[in-house]
Every structure is written in C-alpha cells, then in structure tokens.
Amino acid sequence: MERSGTIVVTDGSETADRAVDRAGTLARALGVGVHVVSGYAGRPSQMSVSNDEEQMRAQHCVERAQQRLTNYGVHTETHVWPGNPAEALVTIADEQGAQMIVVGNRGMTGARRVLGSVPNDVSHRANCSVLIVPTT
C-alpha cells in the first residue's frame, strides 16, 4: 500500500497536547492532513452508561485536538474508537495509508514500559513511521 502522506495522532488529552502540536507542525510543513484518534474502553456490544461517558470523553478529546490543529491550518478528521487506543491508532493509520503516527511518551517509564503502553504497543505494531514525543 502506498502511503498517502497523512499523519495520525493520538487524542487531545492534556498529556497529548505536545504530540498534537508536533503533528500540526509536521503536517503544515509537509502539506498533509491529520487524523486525530481516541480510543475508549468498551465495545459497542457492551454499551452501558459508563461506556457512553467514555465515548463522550473521547469525542471531547478529539474535538479539542481538532481545534488545536486548526491553528496550524491543516485539514483534520477525527476518529473515536471503542477499544484499545494502540489498536485504534495502528488500524486508522493502515486504513488511511498514513506515513506517520505521532504519540506522546506517557507510559514509557517504569513498569508500564515493560508491561505495555500505547506508545510501546504502537511502535511495535505500526506499518509506518512512529514519532514518540516527550509529553512531560
């Protein structure tokens, strides 16, 4: 699959702002769009009040990131995914033919580094380049 040049970035949570900003800077420089992705707990078949709240939070995060990316003048699309955030990022990147996934390094230290984290999972599963941005 030929990579289209788009960039996929994790959601706009506070710790991901630096990753979103880096994706915006790169997208503007390269003249490409950004797909903002947020995963949340649960699957559609497990719908409950708590899953609805998680979905609403995820939607809020991608909208926040989309607003942030507007300042960079880049085209954005948002994706809210019911399930594992790393799976969401990799799947959307594959579906969009993205050239890069940008994630923050949250969870890359201590036990989570060994047991797994979103950036760690993405870096091992992605079929495109991965940029891990310091977020702390």
N, C-alpha and C positions, 0 to 999 in steps of 0.2 A: 504494500500500500504506500503510495506516495504521500508524504506529509505535507499538509496544506499551508503550514506556517502559523496556524493558530497557537495560542498559549492557553493552557488550562491552569487555573489557580484555585487553591483551597478557599473556603468561605471567608467572609469578612469579620470573623470574631476578633476581639481586641488583640489577641496574640498573633493573629494572622495579618494584621494591617501592614506590617513591613513586607510580607510576601506579596500582598496585593499591590502595594506601591512599586515593588520591584517588577512585577508582571506588567504594570501600567507603563513604567519607564521603558522596558524592553519592547512591549507591543507598539508603543508610539515610535520608537527608533526603527523598528522593523516594518512598520506599516501593516500590522496584523491585528486581528481581533483577539478577545479574551473570553474564555468560557469560565464562569465562576461556579464552583461546585461545592455543595454542602451535603454531607451525609447525616442521617439521624437514625436513632435506634428504632428498630421495629421493621416489620414488613407490612404491606397492605393487608394481608390476610389476618394480621394481628392488631387491627385497628382498635384503639381504645382512646380514652380521654388523654392519657399521658402521651401516647404516640401523636395525637393531634397537636398537643402542645409542643412536642419536639419538632414536628413538621413546621409549625408556625415559627418557632425559633430559628430553624434552618432557613426558612423563607426570608425572615428578617435579616439574617446574616448575609445571604446572597444579595439582597436588595441594598444593604449597607455597602457592600463591596462594589456593587454596580455603580452606586452614587459616587463612591471614591474614584472609580476608574473613569467616570465622566470627566473629571478634572484633567485627565491625561488625553482626552479627545479620542479615545479608542472605542470601537464597537464592542459591545459585550452581550453575551447571552448567559442566562442563569439556569442552573440545574439543581433541583432538590431531590436527593436520592434516599429512599428508605433502606438503610443498611449501612454497612461498613464504609467509612469515609475513604479509606485507601482504595477499596474496590471501586467506589464511585469515581474517584479521580482517574484511575487507570482505564476504566471502561469508557468514560466520556472522552478521554484523550484518544483512545483507539477509534471510537465512533467518529470523532471529528478529524481524525488524521493529524492530530496536534504534533508540533515539532518539539514541544517542551511542556513539562509540568513544573510549576513553581509552588513549593510548600515551605512552611516555616519549620524550624528545627525543634519545636516544642515536643517533648517526649523522647528526645535523642540522648538523654543522660540517665545515669543510674540504672535501676532495674528495668525500666521501660525500654532502654536501649537493647538489652538482652532479650526481654520478653516480647518486644514488638511495639511499634508505634506507627502512626500514619506515615511520617517521612521515611522511616526504615522500610515499611512494607512497600510503599510506592517505589522507592529506589531499587528494590529487588524485583518488582513485578512489571515495571513500566517498559513499554516498547519504544520509548522516545527518551530524549534527554530529560534529566531531573535536576532542577536547581533548588538546593536547600538553603534557605535564607535564615540567618540568625534573627530570632524574634525577641530575645531577652536583652 
